[in-house]
Amino acid sequence: MDKRIKMAAGAGIAALALAVAGGGYYYFHVQADTPEYAIKTVGESIAEHNLNEFHRVVNVDSVLDSGYEGLVDGMIAPTAVISPESEDILKNFTQMFRTPLMLSLKAAVDSYVATGDFNVGEKAEIMKLIEQIGLNNIEIRGVKNIEISDADKNEAFADLILYQPELGREFPIQIVLTRTKDDRWQVNRVENFKNYVAQIIQARREQLDDYLTKAGEINARHEATMRDAEQKYGAILALGSLAQDKTRSELKTLLNDVFKADWEVRKQELFSLPVPTEAVPLHNLYMKICDMSISAAQDYAKWMDDKNVATIKSAENKIHQVQTLITEAADLAKRMTS
């Protein structure tokens, strides 16, 4: 199994079970009937597509069940901002789907172990889910701190070390193994998956806040430039007339060298920002506003030469669209800020 788990090879908490499996290759020569050997066997069973062996060393039902609360948090996080009371209601509602979702994820795990692919009807939804809960593109960096519990010799613990790009650091997933009736060890559950998802959500919130702050600063700075340019536009008209070639020439220069040029610079500055997934709709609106504004400035400048009614109507129509888009973007940014 490749040590980097891509979206195409993951399915929500199912990917967590596979991540556990990936840790197996960090142990080659270990004694049988030990936690280390069980972890090694997990990886081997997937590499060999041995589903029976995989189920012998991984209690899939229990692993998925132990991560369900984290899964629910990951499902709720991308939604609109809601009150704590509404969040509780939504979480309770998701419990209705616990059984079918767990069955779907288990089918995805079994399919991957047996065939190397997720041959399930909900594949697209499951792959979207893995991205939501931050299990896409994780990198397995080892298994550490394997030890049998002092309090219960039939229980052992291990840290599966993951590198999560969104966190920008390693995160230890705490694995619990239990000794079975045949004196073998089996991966039974994870202890801190909810905390893992919470940190992913927090990291995304920080990235979104950073984008909103920087985009807001860019827009505010360029809006100040636009206000100054509009004053100059009015001053040129006050001293002349659109019937005069000199006035139209000055306005054309202002439209090309200030209005159009500043929107182009604004677009480039916004384009250069790192855009978190949650900010993509807003970012696309900003790009559309810039493009439409640039096009409107070009039409106005063209009208200064051709004096064509169709040209000025095109420019005015684009400005109207820009105003609508700006309102939409402001409302969306406000909701995201909340």
C-alpha positions, 0 to 999 in steps of 0.5 A, a space after each residue: 500500500 502506498 504510504 500516501 493516502 490520496 482521495 481516490 484511495 480513501 473513504 471517510 473514517 474508512 480511510 482511517 482503517 486503511 491508514 492504520 493498515 499503512 503503518 504495518 510496513 514500518 515493522 518487518 521482523 517482529 515476534 508473533 502474538 504481539 501488538 507490533 506483529 498485528 500492525 504489521 499484519 494489517 499492512 500485509 493483508 491489504 497488500 495481499 488483498 486478504 480480506 479474511 486476514 484483515 478482519 482477523 487483525 482489525 475489528 472494522 465495526 469497532 474502529 468505525 464506531 469509535 470514530 463516528 463522533 469525529 465523522 459527524 463533526 466533520 460532516 457538520 463543519 462545512 455547513 452554514 454557521 448555526 447555534 449550539 442548540 441547532 448543532 445539537 439537533 443536527 447531530 441528533 439527526 445524524 444518528 438516524 443515519 448511523 447504521 446505514 453510513 457505517 455499513 456503507 463505510 465498512 463496504 468501502 473498506 472491504 472492497 478496498 482491501 479485497 480489490 484495491 478499489 472502492 466499488 461501492 455505489 456511494 463512492 463519490 459521496 464517500 470520497 467527498 466525505 474523506 476530504 471534509 474530515 481531512 483524511 485526503 493526502 495524509 502521509 503516514 510517517 510511522 507507528 510509535 509508542 507501542 506498549 501494552 497497558 500496565 492496568 490491563 495486559 489484554 490492551 495495548 496502545 500505539 500512535 499512528 503518526 500522520 502528517 496532515 498538510 492542512 495542519 502543517 504538522 504531524 498528528 498522532 492517531 491513538 490506536 487501541 489494540 485488544 487481545 482476542 480469545 485466540 491470544 492474538 492482537 487486534 486493532 479495536 478502536 481509535 481514541 482521539 479521532 474527534 480531536 483530530 477532526 476538531 483540529 482540522 476544523 480549527 485550522 480551516 477556520 484560521 485559513 478562512 479567516 486569513 483569506 477573508 482578512 487579506 481579501 478584505 484589505 485588498 478590496 478596501 485599498 482598491 475601493 479607495 483608489 476607485 473613489 479617487 478616480 470617480 472624483 477625477 472623472 467628475 472633475 473632468 466632466 465639470 470642466 468640459 463636456 462629453 461633446 468635446 473631443 478633449 474631454 472624451 480623450 481625458 476620460 478615456 485615458 482615466 478609464 484605461 490608465 486608472 479604472 481598468 489598470 487598477 481592477 487588473 492589479 486588484 485581480 492579480 492580488 486576489 488571485 495570488 492569495 491562498 484560497 481555502 476550499 471554504 472560500 472558493 465560492 467567494 473567491 470566484 465571485 471576486 474574480 468575476 467582479 474583477 473581470 466584469 469591471 475590467 470589461 466595463 471599463 474597456 467598453 466605456 473607453 471604447 465609447 469615448 471613441 465610437 459614441 455608439 449607443 450599443 457600446 454604452 449600453 453594454 458598459 452600463 449593463 456590465 456595471 449593473 452586474 458588477 453591483 449585483 455581484 458585489 452585493 452577493 460577495 459582501 453578503 457571503 463574506 459576512 456569513 463566512 465571517 460570522 
